Every structure is written in structure tokens, then in C-alpha cells.
Amino acid sequence: MEEDIDPAYLRRLETAFRSIKPKHQRLILMRRVDGLSYAEIAERLGTSVEQVERRMAQAILALDRAMDEGRRPWWRFW
């Protein structure tokens, strides 16, 4: 599957990932690279699953906004 991914897209993703806060990077890595569940992440961070869910939503939103690089229409900035 990785062979099908556009190299330019991967560079944009890497640049966007590096631009988000380290705490967001850490959550994304724990979930996607380490394969941890939200419960396992919560246990490691000493917090609740609900808090992990909120933080993950913030991390995904931050990454999404960084990927857009300012090309997002004004009405999507809510």
C-alpha cells in the first residue's frame, strides 16, 4: 500500500507533522506507530480515555490544518 502513496503527499504530511505541537505528535505516534488503544494511551499518560479522545481530536485537527497550509476556505475555520 505504501508504494501507492504520492511522494509529494508524504513530504507535505511530514512537514505538517513536524509543525504541530510535540504533545500532538506523541499522541499520533502512540496510536498509529505503536498501535496502542486509547485505553493503553490513557494508562501510560495517567489520564482518562475521554481525555485521550479529546486530545486526539485536537491533534488530528491540528494536523489537518497544517496539511491545508492556508488553503482552507474561510467557512471551514470554525
N, C-alpha and C positions, 0 to 999 in steps of 0.2 A: 504494500500500500504506500509506503514512504516514497517509492520510486515515482508515483503518480503526482506528487506534490511539486508545484512550481517552485524552483529555487528562489525566485524573486519574492514570492509569498513568504517563504521561510525566512529570508533576510528581514522582511518587514516585521514578521512575528518576533524574531529575535530582538530587533531594535525596540519594538513596543514592549516586550517583556522586560528588557533592561531598564526601560524608562519608568516602570511602575515601582511602587514602594517595596522595599525588601520584605515587609511582613506579608504583602500580597504575593510576592514571588514565592515565598516559603510555603504558603498555603497551596498554591497551584502545584508546586513541585511535590509536596507531600501527597496530594491527591493523584496527580497524573503520572508522576515518575515512580514514586514509592508505592503507589496503588493502595494507599490507606483509605479506609472508610471514614466518614465524618465522625463516627464514634471513636475510632482509633486516633484520629487527629485531636479530638477533644480531650481524650485521655492524656496524650503526650503534651498538650498545651495547658492542661489543668483547667479546662473550661467546659462549658456545656455544648452539646450538639447543636442547640439552637444558635448559640453564639458563633460556632463554626459555620453554620449555614449563612448567617448574616455576613460574616467576614468574607466567605467565599463569594457571595453575591457581589460584594463591594470589589473584590479582586477581579472577578470576571468583567464587571462594568468598567473598571479602570483599564483592563487590557483591551476591551472593546473600543473604548475611547482612544486609547493610544494607537490602535490599529487604524482608526479612521483618519488620523493625522490632520484633523481640522476639516475634513471633507464632509462632515455630518451636516445635514440640513438644519437650519435653526430650530425647527419644531421637534427635533429629536434630542435636544439638550435638556430635557426635563429630568 
